Structure formats: C-alpha cells, structure tokens
C-alpha cells in the first residue's frame, strides 16, 4: 500500500493553492511582458510601415522589397527597446544581439515569404497582407526572444 497520499485533503490544500498562485502570477507576468513586447513591437511596426509605405508610394519600390527594408528598420528599433524595456536585460550585447538578430532574421525571412505568398498567390493588397504577416511574425519574435535571446 502506497503512503504518498496519506495527508488529509485540508493539509494538502495550502501547497496546491501556492502552486496555483505561482502559476497565475507567472501567467500574469508573462501577459504583462507580452503587452510590453507588443507596445515595443507597435513602435517598431510604425518604423516598418513608414519605410514600406514611403518606398512603395513615393519611390515605386516593389512591395516585398520595401517590406523587407521596413522589417530591418523595425528590428533595429525593437532590439534597443526590448533589451532595455521589455526584458530589462543584463546580458552583454555581444551575447544578446547575435541571438536577437538570428530570431529577427528568421522573422525577416518569414515576413518576406508570407508577403510574397499573400500578395502573389492570394492577390491580397499589400497593406492587408502586411497586417496578417505582422501578427504572425510578432508571435514568432516574442516566443524566440523570451525563450532564447533574453532568457534569464
């Protein structure tokens, strides 16, 4: 006969509540961090879209190329703000920046591929295509940076 669960339920309850509280607190902290990440992302996205629209509308640049240039601009803005604000990183830039750039590089490739597919295959207007692309790349970037770039 196993003796693992011989405590009365009332004696086990405080530990169970503490574990639930810890999970809820962790979830709340993750949500707050994601909100910061999204805010920083909105600033980076503003930089991205500014480059995209100026390049397409004023300079008559191809939408995929313009979007790619915008993504690079947004990535640089995002690194600076995520390093200091979102993740309050104490990692050395020589450690964090290459990881960030790799995550951003994958996001950059995803951005280009998704834009090419959505505008080319599905013939969606470039700004609508960019909205869908931005959401998908946002999710990739948050997960990659939280779990790898800025992980404590």
N, C-alpha and C positions, 0 to 999 in steps of 0.2 A: 504494500500500500504506500502510495506517494504522500509525502508530508509537505509538498511545495505549497499547497493552498490551505493550510490549516488555520490561518488567521481568519478571524471573523470579518465579514464584508466592511463593517464600520472601521476596522483597523487598517484595511487596505485603501479606504476612500481618500485620505489625505494625499497619499502618494499618487493616486490616479488623478486627483484634481490638480496637483502640482504639475504633472506631466501634460495635462490638457492646457493648463495656463501657459506653460512653457511653449507649447505648440502654437497657441493662439497669439502669444507675444511675438514669437518668431514670424508667424504669418503677417501680423500687423507691421513688424519691422520690414519685412520683405515688401509689403504693399507700399509702405512709405518710401522705401528706397526705389521701387519701380516708379512711383509718382515723381520723384526727383529725376530719375533717369529719363522719364517721358518729357519732363519740363526741359531738361537739357537737350533732349532729342528735338523738341519743338524749336529751340533756338538754332540747333544745327540744321534742322529741316528748313527753317527760314533762309539760312545761308544757301542750302542746297537748291531750293526752289528759286531763289533770286538769281543764282547763276544759270539754272535751267531756263527760266523764262527770258532773261536778258539774251542768252545765247541763241535761243530758238527764235524769239520775236524780233530782236534787233539785229543780230548777226546772221540770222538764217542758217544756224548750225543744225545738223541732224539731231533729232530729239534724243536718241540713245547716247550719242557722244556728249551732248550737253548735259544730260542727266548724270553721266559718269563723272564729268568735271564737277558738277554740283555735289555729287556724293563725296568726292575727295575733299572739297572745301568743308562740307558739313562734318566729315570725320575729324578734321583738324580742330574745329571748334569743339566738337564733342569730347575729344581726348582731354583738352585743357579743363573743361568744366566737370567732366566725370571724375577726373583724377582728384580735383580739389573739393568739389561739392558733393557729388552723388556718393562716392565711395570713400571720401576723405582718406585717400591712400597715403601710406607712409613708405610705399615701395619706391625704390630708386627708379628714376625714369629709364635708366638703361635696362631695367628688368620689365617694367610695366609697358613702356612704349612699344617694344617689338611685339609683345603679346597683343596689345591693343590694335596695332597695325595689322597683325595677322587676322584677328577677328574682323576688323574693318575691311580687310582685303577680301575675305570671304563674303562679307556683306556687299562689297563693291561688285564682285562677280555676280552675286545673286541679283543685285539691282540691275545690272546690265542685261543678264539673261531674262529676268522677269519682264523688264521693259521691252526687250526685243520680242518676247513671246506675246505679251499682252497687246502691244501696238501692232506687231506684224501679223501674228497668227489670228488674233481675235479682233484686229482693227479697231481697238478702243482708242479714243482721244488721249493724247499723251499725258494730260494733267490727271485724268481719271485713272489711267494706267499707273501713274506715279503715286497716287494715293494708295492704291492696293499694294504696290511694291513697297512703299514706305512702311506700311503696317507689318508686312511680313519680315522685312529687314530689321525693323525695330525689335521684334520678338527675338530674332536670331542674335542681335547685338547685345541685348540685355542678358540673355542666358549665357552667352560666351564670355562677356565681361564679368558677370557676377561669379560664375563658377571657375573662371580661369585667370583672366587678366588681373583683377583686383582682389582675388580671394585672399583672406587673411590666414 
